[in-house]
Amino acid sequence: MKYDGGEWQGLDDNIAHVPFSTQRYTEEDMVKRSKAFYELLNKRRSVRFISDEPVPREVIDNVIKTAGTSPSGAHTEPWTFVVVQDAEIKHKIREIIEDEEEINYKKRMGDKWVNDLKRLRTNWIKEYLDAAPYLILIFKQVYGRLPNGKKKTHYYNEISVSIACGILLAALQVCLQFGEKQEVDET
């Protein structure tokens, strides 16, 4: 075992390796699946309105589990996902975000950035945060704690969390299609 400032634990021979297996698809299936996935994700848009339709909590839990499969530096998984459903807490979060966003628009972002956003008709008012059935808050962990209480560095924490957020967005797009109800083709 190598000692590196008290952070590196070394290899523990008692930890079982997680077996990996994968299904192999035919070229035809790969093309079909990749095209269907692209077409589904190509419908995703960044919008400033949110449906208030209820969503089963299990769906939210599953998309977060999916995001948690994201790669991370040294497999540190430097993220925390927090789901908020309570209307009062969602509103308090909205107020905090709007206060910070107002400062962003008026002081931090600069005229060019603010002008570039005008065509999107966006501002610091985030009414949709009250309407959404859930808010998923995502926090990066710069470091964790070892069993002995010492700090454990989370390598590439920002990019790891960004990748997890991308996977979360893809999973939400796959699972939450609002609008006209459609049958799911499982083929």
N, C-alpha and C positions, 0 to 999 in steps of 0.2 A: 504494500500500500504506500502511495506517495503522499507526503504531507505538503500541502500548498497553502500556507497561511490559515490553516484550520478550516478551509472551505471544502476541499475535495475529500470525499469520503472513500474514494477508491472503489474497487470492485468487491462486491459481497458475493461470495460463492454460494450463499444460501438463497439468493434471489433467482427464481426460475426465469429463464428466457421465455418471452412471449412468442409462441409459435406463429409463423406467418404462412398463410396459404392464400392463394388467389384463384379465381375462376378464369379460365382462358376462353375468350370469345373468338368466334370466326371473324374473318375480315368483314364479311357482310354485316354481322351483328355489331361489330365495332363502329362501322360507318353509320349504321342505323341509330345506334344508341348515342353516338356523339352528335349526330345531326339533331335528334330529338332534344338532347340536353341543351345544345346551342339555341335551338328555336325557343325553348322554354325560358332560358336566361336572357335571351335577346328581348323578351317582353318586359323585363325588369326596367323600371324607371325610378329615378329619384324624384319624389313628389313631395309636396308640402300639404298634403291632405291624407288623412288616414281613415280607414273604415272603422266604425265603432261596433261592427258585427262581433259577437262573441267568438272566441277561439278556444277549443279545448286546451286546458293547461298541459295535458300530455303532449300536445303538438309542440308547445313552447319548450317543454323539457327536452323533447327529442331533438329539436333543432339546436339547442344548446349543447346537448351531448355530441351532436354531429360537429359543431364548431370545436368542441374539445378534442376532436381527433386530429386537429391541425398539427403540422410539424412545429417544433420549437427548438431553440438553441439548447443543446445538451439535454433535450427532452425535459426541460424545466417546467413547461406548461405555465408560463407566467401571467395567467389571466384569472380574473374572477368575474363571473357573470351573476348579476343580481336581477331578479324579476320583481317588478313592482306592479301590483294590481290595485291597491288601495287608492281611491280617488283623491283623498286629501294629500297623501304622500306624492302622488303624481303631480298634483297642482303645486305643491311646494317645490318639487323638482323643476317644474315649468318656470316658476318665478325665479329660481336661482339661474337657470339657463338663460332666461330672457334678460336678466340683469347683466350677466356676463356678455351676452351677445350684443346688447345695446352699447356696452363699452367697446366691444370689437368694432362695431359699425362706426362709432363716433370717434374712436381714438386709435385703435390698434391696426386696423386693416388698411387705411389709407384710401385716398380718393379713387385711384385706379381700380382697386379691388371692389370697392362699393359700387362704382359705376359699372363694372363688369357684371355685377349681380343684378342690376336693375332689370335687365331683359328677362330674368327668371322670376321677377316679381316676388322676391323674397326679402325679408327683413328680420329683425330680432323678435318679432311676435311669433310664438310657437303654439298656437291654439290646439294643434293636433296632438300635443302631448297630453292634454286632458281627455281627448276623444279615444285614443288608442286603448284597447282592452288591457294591454300590458305594455310596460316599458321594459326593455332589456338594457340594463346598464352594464357596461364593460369596462373593467379597470385593469390596467397593467400592473404587474408586481415587479418592481425593480430588483427585489431580492426576496428570498424566503428565509425560513429558519430551519436549521438542522435540529435533530432531536436533542442535542446538547445545548440548544439556545443560540448558537453562533449563526451569523449571517451566511446565507448560501446565495451566491451570485446567480441571477437569472440572465443568461447570455442572450443577446439579441431580443430583449423583451419587447421592444416597440414593434419591430418587424414581425415577431411571432404573434403578437396580439393583432396586428393588422391582417395577417394571413387568416387568423381565426375569425376575424370580422368578415372577411370575404367569404369564407366558407359558411358563416352564419347567414349572410345575405343570400347566398345561393340556396341554402336549405330552406330559408323562408320563401323564396320564390317557388321552389319545388312544391312546398307544402301549403302555401296560402295563396291561392288564386281566387280573388274576389271578382264579382261580376256575375255573369250568367253561369249557372251551375252546369258542369260537364261531367260526363262519365269518364272514369280513369281507364286508360288502355294499359293493361299490365304486361303486354307483349313486348 
